[in-house]
Amino acid sequence: MTRSIRLASISVLVTGALAVSACGGGDTIEAENESVEAVAEKVAKADVRPNPGRWESKMKIVKMELPGLPAEAQGMMKSQLGKVTTSASCLTKEEAEKSEQDLFMPPKTSDCKYNSFSMGGGKLEADMTCQENGSAQAMKMSGTYSENAYAMQVSADGKIGDQAMSMAMEVESKRVGDCDGSEEG
């Protein structure tokens, strides 16, 4: 898999987590060995939604290993470990009400499936495998959620071309009030 596709796949998993993890208790969703389309449909039918407003998020990369990179690139990656990136976004009422189905869809160039997916009672667990051009990537997500906050741990292991890759990140977000116009995106 190319680096951009791999990172896009990771982003899809994280984005799906962000949308769903902010959702209310609602139905319990369970899936095993199901397509991403089937899981996205279950999430949409459960009609769980985050509360609209200003959401402030923190992301921290806790592990990033690409053993085949030159030493200089390895050093640059290691310097980013543990740093917290913060952002704020405005989730409108319309965005909160629309289906999260598309957020669970990986890039069209990947063939992905959920080995397992469980969401309910304020907890989310997901295990996904993606295949592309003979390379496989395994992604896992675990965390807690409510209508107004979430905390997730995400990991991905696989290959970029012939090179092994392993990463892990932590993401937290909470609704802090109404949008004020200073949010990103």
Stockholm file with secondary structure:
# STOCKHOLM 1.0

chainA/1-185         MTRSIRLASISVLVTGALAVSACGGGDTIEAENESVEAVAEKVAKADVRPNPGRWESKMKIVKMELPGLPAEAQGMMKSQLGKVTTSASCLTKEEAEKSEQDLFMPPKTSDCKYNSFSMGGGKLEADMTCQENGSAQAMKMSGTYSENAYAMQVSADGKIGDQAMSMAMEVESKRVGDCDGSEEG
#=GR chainA/1-185 SS CCHHHHHHHHHHHHHHHHHHHTSCSCCCEEEEEEEHHHHHHHHHHHTCCCCCEEEEEEEEEEEEECTTSCHHHHHHHHHHTTCEEEEEEEECHHHHHSCSGGGGCCCTTCEEEEEEEEEETTEEEEEEEEEETTEEEEEEEEEEECSSEEEEEEEEEEEETTEEEEEEEEEEEEEEESCCSCSBC
#=GC SS_cons         CCHHHHHHHHHHHHHHHHHHHTSCSCCCEEEEEEEHHHHHHHHHHHTCCCCCEEEEEEEEEEEEECTTSCHHHHHHHHHHTTCEEEEEEEECHHHHHSCSGGGGCCCTTCEEEEEEEEEETTEEEEEEEEEETTEEEEEEEEEEECSSEEEEEEEEEEEETTEEEEEEEEEEEEEEESCCSCSBC
//
